[in-house]
Amino acid sequence: MPPLREEGHTKALLQGLQELIANLDSNSDIDFEGNSEAVKQLAIRVEKLESRLADSNSDRDKPKA
């Protein structure tokens, strides 16, 4: 499966994540304790996405041979 950025989904993914974060921020009364495993899994997935994004940005900055 090609990376999302190659399929042109990067902007939509970033917009979706921004909306999700905004919704989470605005709903400060959410009980995360009951869903701690789900939150942990989500955090892991976000870390992986951030790592992939950082890797793709560093690859883009490298001079092409």
N, CA, C and O of each residue as an XYZ file, in Angstrom:
260
protein
N       0.850     -1.164      0.000
C       0.000      0.000      0.000
C       0.900      1.232      0.000
O       1.762      1.371      0.867
N       0.703      2.130     -0.971
C       1.538      3.334     -1.006
C       1.194      4.272      0.141
O       0.073      4.259      0.649
N       2.164      5.087      0.546
C       1.892      6.054      1.621
C       0.741      6.985      1.240
O       0.496      7.244      0.062
N       0.047      7.478      2.257
C      -1.096      8.356      2.018
C      -0.715      9.593      1.222
O      -1.508     10.081      0.417
N       0.487     10.104      1.438
C       0.891     11.326      0.748
C       0.987     11.101     -0.758
O       0.759     12.027     -1.537
N       1.326      9.865     -1.178
C       1.411      9.564     -2.599
C       0.028      9.466     -3.225
O      -0.113      9.626     -4.438
N      -0.979      9.210     -2.429
C      -2.335      9.109     -2.939
C      -3.079     10.435     -2.813
O      -4.258     10.518     -3.157
N      -2.402     11.470     -2.323
C      -3.010     12.784     -2.210
C      -3.948     12.951     -1.036
O      -4.828     13.810     -1.073
N      -3.782     12.145      0.016
C      -4.673     12.200      1.171
C      -4.083     12.963      2.356
O      -4.716     13.042      3.409
N      -2.898     13.517      2.206
C      -2.229     14.161      3.328
C      -3.046     15.313      3.900
O      -3.233     15.399      5.114
N      -3.537     16.205      3.025
C      -4.300     17.355      3.510
C      -5.570     16.911      4.213
O      -5.912     17.453      5.264
N      -6.278     15.934      3.656
C      -7.512     15.451      4.275
C      -7.225     14.798      5.623
O      -7.986     14.973      6.574
N      -6.133     14.049      5.707
C      -5.756     13.406      6.967
C      -5.409     14.447      8.024
O      -5.853     14.347      9.167
N      -4.620     15.442      7.646
C      -4.256     16.490      8.592
C      -5.481     17.272      9.048
O      -5.603     17.608     10.226
N      -6.389     17.564      8.119
C      -7.605     18.287      8.481
C      -8.443     17.459      9.449
O      -8.967     17.994     10.426
N      -8.573     16.165      9.191
C      -9.325     15.287     10.075
C      -8.719     15.225     11.464
O      -9.437     15.249     12.463
N      -7.392     15.144     11.527
C      -6.720     15.120     12.828
C      -6.903     16.439     13.574
O      -7.106     16.445     14.788
N      -6.832     17.555     12.850
C      -7.041     18.855     13.487
C      -8.455     18.971     14.044
O      -8.652     19.488     15.144
N      -9.442     18.490     13.284
C     -10.828     18.523     13.753
C     -11.011     17.633     14.979
O     -11.695     18.012     15.930
N     -10.400     16.453     14.956
C     -10.482     15.541     16.088
C      -9.876     16.177     17.334
O     -10.470     16.131     18.411
N      -8.705     16.765     17.188
C      -8.044     17.398     18.329
C      -8.875     18.560     18.851
O      -9.013     18.733     20.062
N      -9.427     19.355     17.945
C     -10.268     20.487     18.365
C     -11.482     19.990     19.130
O     -11.862     20.578     20.143
N     -12.095     18.913     18.653
C     -13.253     18.350     19.353
C     -12.875     17.813     20.726
O     -13.614     17.999     21.693
N     -11.741     17.156     20.812
C     -11.290     16.641     22.103
C     -10.992     17.786     23.065
O     -11.322     17.716     24.249
N     -10.367     18.840     22.546
C     -10.055     19.995     23.385
C     -11.325     20.677     23.888
O     -11.374     21.131     25.031
N     -12.346     20.750     23.047
C     -13.562     21.461     23.432
C     -14.448     20.628     24.363
O     -15.324     21.173     25.035
N     -14.227     19.331     24.406
C     -15.010     18.445     25.270
C     -14.155     17.994     26.444
O     -13.842     16.810     26.571
N     -13.781     18.928     27.297
C     -12.869     18.618     28.389
C     -13.488     17.714     29.451
O     -12.788     17.242     30.347
N     -14.798     17.469     29.357
C     -15.453     16.614     30.345
C     -15.462     15.143     29.933
O     -16.160     14.337     30.548
N     -14.700     14.784     28.905
C     -14.634     13.393     28.459
C     -13.918     12.561     29.511
O     -12.897     12.981     30.057
N     -14.455     11.379     29.793
C     -13.849     10.470     30.762
C     -12.908      9.521     30.020
O     -13.344      8.539     29.420
N     -11.610      9.830     30.069
C     -10.634      8.988     29.393
C     -10.247      7.774     30.218
O      -9.699      6.815     29.676
N     -10.517      7.793     31.498
C     -10.131      6.683     32.368
C     -10.811      5.381     31.949
O     -10.185      4.321     31.973
N     -12.072      5.451     31.570
C     -12.791      4.244     31.168
C     -12.291      3.665     29.866
O     -12.498      2.483     29.590
N     -11.634      4.484     29.059
C     -11.144      4.052     27.755
C      -9.624      4.129     27.686
O      -9.061      4.381     26.621
N      -8.970      3.917     28.795
C      -7.522      4.124     28.828
C      -6.787      3.254     27.810
O      -5.794      3.706     27.239
N      -7.228      2.044     27.567
C      -6.570      1.186     26.578
C      -6.755      1.752     25.174
O      -5.821      1.748     24.372
N      -7.950      2.235     24.880
C      -8.205      2.840     23.576
C      -7.359      4.096     23.397
O      -6.846      4.341     22.305
N      -7.207      4.888     24.444
C      -6.398      6.107     24.381
C      -4.926      5.744     24.171
O      -4.226      6.406     23.405
N      -4.461      4.704     24.842
C      -3.075      4.264     24.667
C      -2.835      3.839     23.220
O      -1.822      4.198     22.619
N      -3.780      3.067     22.663
C      -3.639      2.616     21.285
C      -3.639      3.794     20.319
O      -2.863      3.818     19.363
N      -4.504      4.766     20.567
C      -4.562      5.957     19.734
C      -3.249      6.735     19.826
O      -2.738      7.210     18.812
N      -2.710      6.866     21.021
C      -1.445      7.575     21.207
C      -0.318      6.886     20.439
O       0.520      7.553     19.832
N      -0.297      5.572     20.463
C       0.719      4.815     19.733
C       0.587      5.065     18.234
O       1.585      5.266     17.543
N      -0.640      5.051     17.738
C      -0.860      5.286     16.309
C      -0.450      6.697     15.911
O       0.129      6.897     14.843
N      -0.744      7.675     16.759
C      -0.358      9.057     16.468
C       1.164      9.181     16.448
O       1.716      9.855     15.578
N       1.844      8.540     17.394
C       3.303      8.571     17.420
C       3.884      7.969     16.149
O       4.849      8.499     15.599
N       3.306      6.865     15.677
C       3.781      6.239     14.441
C       3.570      7.175     13.253
O       4.448      7.308     12.401
N       2.408      7.821     13.196
C       2.142      8.760     12.105
C       3.108      9.937     12.147
O       3.613     10.366     11.109
N       3.365     10.461     13.345
C       4.304     11.569     13.486
C       5.697     11.147     13.037
O       6.402     11.916     12.383
N       6.091      9.941     13.385
C       7.400      9.443     12.999
C       7.493      9.307     11.481
O       8.494      9.689     10.875
N       6.446      8.763     10.879
C       6.434      8.613      9.422
C       6.462      9.974      8.743
O       7.136     10.145      7.728
N       5.741     10.941      9.289
C       5.727     12.282      8.728
C       7.117     12.918      8.836
O       7.595     13.541      7.887
N       7.755     12.760      9.985
C       9.104     13.305     10.163
C      10.077     12.643      9.191
O      10.931     13.317      8.614
N       9.953     11.327      9.006
C      10.817     10.609      8.073
C      10.606     11.101      6.645
O      11.569     11.309      5.907
N       9.347     11.287      6.259
C       9.069     11.732      4.895
C       9.558     13.154      4.681
O      10.009     13.492      3.586
N       9.475     14.001      5.716
C       9.990     15.363      5.605
C      11.502     15.364      5.481
O      12.054     16.153      4.715
N      12.185     14.496      6.218
C      13.649     14.448      6.138
C      14.081     13.868      4.796
O      15.110     14.273      4.254
N      13.309     12.923      4.249
C      13.619     12.365      2.931
C      13.471     13.443      1.856
O      14.249     13.488      0.904
N      12.479     14.299      2.012
C      12.223     15.346      1.027
C      13.335     16.396      1.064
O      13.627     17.026      0.048
N      13.952     16.583      2.226
C      14.993     17.595      2.375
C      16.349     17.109      1.855
O      17.251     17.916      1.629
N      16.493     15.800      1.667
C      17.776     15.273      1.193
C      17.953     15.605     -0.294
O      16.994     15.565     -1.065
N      19.187     15.932     -0.685
C      19.425     16.179     -2.118
C      19.260     14.898     -2.912
O      19.642     13.817     -2.463
N      18.691     15.031     -4.090
C      18.479     13.857     -4.939
C      19.743     13.576     -5.740
O      20.405     14.487     -6.238
N      20.055     12.294     -5.847
C      21.283     11.894     -6.552
C      21.055     11.833     -8.041
O      21.975     11.514     -8.794
